[in-house]
């Protein structure tokens, strides 16, 4: 709790310094979405109107062939889940972007995935899946109210990895590099801009809604003070505890600073509960839940090239995380819910340890399991050649003393050919978050084309 108070004090103190600092902010970065409305002169209006009233259909995408290898320990978890050490597969992402008159548009993101590994459950058939990641339509009313309806991935929160103010997206950001795109959420987003100084956002989340009362709602009031962007937000849903948020983004002494804070009275997710030797999953409605993240980043000149090296550090406090480590518990308990879904197969287990109950009932969420986390991200652009980039990242579950060291090379030439290499090393206590799955290291090699 003391660390949280210090973090809150730092954010408040930081906001005062950011507001007072007369520094230059890259507003293109702050308002990277199409949501920002800019004041134009009459000549610019003519050009913009001609562009907005022109119909256009663009088709693009990428196809990537991948080969991954994982070194697995002989743990019970890896045996039960039948985790494969070798996996060849392909991922293709296809984008349709239709631009209509008056700023209307439609967008679709579709992903085709082919897994060349044998599927033992389906008589040695290969796995090929087609999924819709995003599919939405944009329209506006006299350019004063902008609406986006459909399945979409929202930008909600400022930090790079942890977004405690984001209660909307169905899939959190991943630390480990993955080829698959993030899954979108179905709903309607509204945006009312007031120049570049003030923006009001709202979102009606209809994902998994069977009736009107199941629709979740979120709102955000975003504003600029000098060169600092701040926002207050709220999220609510029937039979859930409302979540209130605050985020800030600015620059101080050449350092890009982003922070988020959320609060709710009571949790909104089930956690493992031990009641006299009986394990169950329940939501704790009786305590205040604080979550906070902060990201400090800066570009550096390297090798006589400006802004070639980027370094950022991010820290996360999760008030809804476990203060102990149930993954290391070996005691046998009775299970309240004895039906487990493991790789699509339902099995009945009357008793077992805490680890089995957590994974078997989907109570584990990567990078949100404990209370204290930290991550470091390093990117070196134009590594060896101008078409290559090097990344060196690490993440730590501080309480478990569990770590992932990740290194990667990415290449893309002028012909839109791509290649990549990613190596992840899992370190620390074998009962810690990042080792409990049985992985020692994994390697991902990719080649592809962008069109």
N, C-alpha and C positions, 0 to 999 in steps of 0.2 A: 504493500500500500504506500510505503514511503517513496518507493521508486516512481509510482504513478503520480504522486503529488509533485515530485520534482519534475517529472516530464510535463505535467500540466502547467507548472510555474514557468518552465522553459518556453513552452508554446506561447503563453501570454506575454512573457517578456520579449520573445522573438517578434511577436506581432507589432509591439511598440517600436522596435528598432527598424523593422521592415517599413512601417508607415513613415518613419522619419527619414529613412534613407532616400537620397535623391540619386537613384541608380537607374540604368537602362535595362528594361525588361524586354525580352523577345515575345511580343504579344502574339506572333504567329504560333509560337509554341503554347502559350497559355490558352489560346482559343483555336486549337488545332482542328476542331470539328467545323462543320458547315453552319453551326448554330449562330456564329457571330454575324451581326449586321453592321456594316460600315457605312458611314455617311459619304455620299458621292456627289460630285458636281454634275451638271447637266450633260456634259460631253461623255462622262463616264457612264451615266444612266443610259444613253443611247446604245453604247457598246454592250452593256450588261443586258438590256432589254432584247437586243438582237440575239444574244447568246441564249437567254432564257427561253425565247420563243422558237428556237430551232430544235427539231426533233432529232434524236440520235440514239443509236443502239450500239453498245460496245460489248464485245465478248472477250474475256481474258481468262487467265488461269495459270496453273502450274501442275506439272506431273513429276513426282519424285519417287525414285526407287530407293529402298532402304534395306539395310542389313544390320541387325542388332545381335549382340552376344552379351549374355549376362552370366557372371560367375556366381553361382548360388551355393550357400551353405546347406548342408543337409538338415534343415530345420523342419519341424512338424508343419509349420505354416506353408513352406514351399512345397511340401509333399501333398498336403491337403488341397491346396489351390492349383496343383499341377502347373506351376509356373515353368515356362519353357526357357531353356538357356539360349537357344538359337531361333531367330525369327526373321525370315525374309518377307518383305511386304512392300506394297506400293500405295501411295496416296495421291489422288488427283483432286485438285480444287478448281472449280469452274465458276466464273462470275459473270452475271448478266447485269448490265447497267443501262436502263432505258431512261433517257432524258426527254421530257415532254415540254409542252408550252407552260409559261408562267411559273417556272421553277418546280413543276411537278416531276417526280421521278419514281422509278421502281427498281429495286435491286434484289438480286438473288445470289446466294452463295451455296453451292452444292459440292458435296465431298463424296468421291468414290474411293473406296478402300478395298484392296485385295490382299488377303493374308495367304501367303504361299505355304505356311506351315500346316501340317495335317490337323484336322479337327476330329479328335477321337470320338466325340459325342455324335457326330453326324456321318458315321460310316466312311471316314477318311475323305469327306468332301472338303474342298477348300472354302474359305470364308470370303465372300464378296458382299460388301454392304454399300448402299447408297443412302446418304443422309442429307437433310436440308439444315444447314447451319444458320442461315439467315434468309429471310424472305419478307420484304416490307415495301410499303409505298409511302412516298413523301408528298404532302400537299400543304398549301398554305391559304390563308384568308387575307388577301391584300398585303401580304408580307408582314403582317402584324402578329399573326399567330401561325406557328409552324407545327404540323402534326406528322408523326411517323407511326404507322399502324402495321403490325405484323411481328414476325419473329426477328429479334435484333439483339446484338451485343451492345450494352450501354457503357459509356465512359462515366463512371460514378465513383469519384474518389481521386485523390491526387498521387498517392504513393505508387511505387513501381510494382511491388509484390503484394503487400498487405493493404487491403482497403476495408477497414472496420466500418466505414460509413456505407459500404455497398451491401444492401440487403436485397438487391434486385437480380443480379446475374446468377444464373443457376450453376455456373462453373467458375470456381476461383482460378486465379492465375497460377500457372505452374512454374516452379523453380527449375525443374529438369526440362531441358529442351524436348519438345514433342512436335511431330509433324502435323498432327490433327489440329484443326481450328477450334476455337472455343465455341461452345454451344450457345445459341441465342435464347432469349426469353420472349415469350409471346405476350404482347400487350400494346398499349397506345402511349406514345410519348408526346407531350406538348411542350412548346417552347415559346415564350413571349420575350423578345429582346427589347431593350431600351438603349439603343446605340451599343457601345462597347462597355459601358459602365455598369449596367445592371442586366441580369438575365434571370428569368423565372422558368423553372422546369417542373414538369409533373409527369408521373408515369402510373398508369393503371395496369397492374400485373395480372394477367389472366391465365398464367401458366397453371395447369392442373386445377382450374376452377370449374366446378360442376354447377354452381349457382351464383347469383349475384353477390351473396355474402362472402364467397370465397375469394373475391378479387382483392388483391393487396394494392395499397396506394402509397406513393412516395412523392415528396415535393422537395424542391431545392430553391433557395434564394441566393443567387450568386452576384457578387458585386466587386468592383475595383475601388481601392482607396490608394491614390497615388499610383504606385507601380505594383501593388500587392493585391492578389486575388484571394478572396475569402468567400465562404459559403456556409449557410446554415441549412440543415436538411432534417426531414422527419419521415419515418416509415411506419405503416400500420396495417394490421390485418385482423379480422375477427378471430377471437380466441387466441391471439398472440399479444405479446407485450410490445408496445410501441418503442421504437428506437430513434433517438435524437442524435444528430451529428453536426460536426463542425470541421471544416478543412481550410487550409491556408497554403498559398504558394507564392513565393517571391525570391528575391535574391539579396544577399547581404555579404559584403566584402568578397564579391566574386563567386560566392557559393550559392548554388540553387538549393533552396530549402522548401520542402513540402512536408505537411503534417496533417494528420487526421485524428479525430477523437469521436467516440460514440458512447452513448449511455442508454441503458434500459433498466427498469426495475423488474428484475426477473429475466431468466434466460428464454431463448426461443428454440433451443435444440435439446434433444434427449441426451442424457449422460448416464454412464454406468453407476448403479447404486447397489450397495451391499447392505441388505437388511437381515441381520442375524443369520448370515450364511446363505441367503437367497439372493441371487443376482437378477436385477431387472433394469429397465431403462426408463428414466423419468426426467421431466423438466423441472428445474429448480425455479420456482416463482418467488422465493422469499428473500433474495438478496439483490443488491445493486451491482450491475455488470458494467464495468468500464473497459474499453478497448482503445488503444492509442498506437499510432505508428508515426515515425518520422524518417525522412530521407534527406541526406546531405550529399550533394553531387557537384562535381566541378570538371570542366574540360581543361586539359593542360597541353601546352606546346610540347612536341616530342620530335626529335630528329629534324629540327629546323622547319617543322610544319605546324601550322597553327591548329589548335583544338583537335589534335590527332588522338590524344589519350583521354578517356573519360573514366573517372572513378566515382563511385557512389556507395554510401553506406546506409543501410536501412535497419531500424530496430522496431520491434513489435512487442507490445504488452497485451496479453489476451486474458482479461479478467474472467472469462468463461472456461479457461483451460484447467486441466488437472494439476493440482499442486503436488501430488505424489506421482508415482509411476506404476499404474496398474499392469503395464506390459511385463514387468519383472515378477509379478506375483505368481507363485507356483501352487498355491493352495487350491484344492478342489472345492467347488461350490455347487449347490443346486441351482438350476436355471428356471426362471419363471416362464420365459418363452423358449420352448424347446425345439422349435422348428427353425432350421438355419438354411439360408440360400447360399450355396457355394458354387460359383461358376454356373449358375442356372439350375443346379440340382438341389432339391430340398432333402435334407436329412434331419433325423430326430436325435437330439442329444439331451439327455436329462440332466447331465452334470458335466463340469469341466472347470478350467481356469478362467481368469478374467480376460486374458488375451483372446481366447477363442470366442468368448461372448462379444467382445468389442468388434472384432473383424467380421464375425458371422452375422451380426445384426446391423452392420454399416454405421457403427458409432465412431469410427475413426475417420478423421479428416486431416489430410496431410498439411503440415505447417500451422495447424490450428489446434493441436492436441494439448500442448502445455501452455504455460503462462508467459515465458520469456524466450524470444527468438532474436537473432541478428543475422544479417546477410551482407556480403561484400560483392560488388559487381565491378569488374574492370574490363574495358573494351579498348583495344588498340586498332584503329583504322589504318588501312593501307599497310598491312603487315606483309613484309617481303615484296609484294606487288600492290599496285593500286586497287586491284580487284579482290583483295583478301582482307579479312578481319579476324582478329584473335580475341577470344573472351576467356577470362579467368574469374570464376565465381565460387563463392562458398556460402553455405548456410549452416546455422547452428541452432539446435535445440539446447539452450544453455543449461537447463535443469537436468537433462538427461546426459549431458556431455556427449552428444551425438551430432555428427557432421556429415555434410556432403561436399566434396571438392569436385568442381566441374570445370573442364577446359574444353574449348571448342574452336574449330577453324571453319570459316565460311567463305565461299568463293563464288563470284558471279562475274562473267566477262561480258564484253559488248555484244556478244551473240546470244545473251540470256541463257547461257549454260551455267548450271549451278553444281556445286559439290560441297560436301560438309563432313566434318569429323567431330564427334562429341564423345568425351570420356568422363564418366562419373565414378568417383571413388567414395565408398561408404565407410565411414570411420567411427570410432568411439565404442561405447559399451554395447555389447551384443543384445542387451535388452532395451537399448535406447530406441527412439522413434525411427531412426534411419537405418538401423541394422536389424530390427526385429523381423523384417520380411525375408531375411536370409540372403540378401544381396551383399556381395563383396565389392564388385565393380560391374559396370556395363559399358559397352562401346556401341556407338551408332555411326554407320557410314552411309552417306547419301550421295546420289547423283540425280540431276533432274534438268528440266527445262522450263522456262517461263515464257508465256506467249500472251 
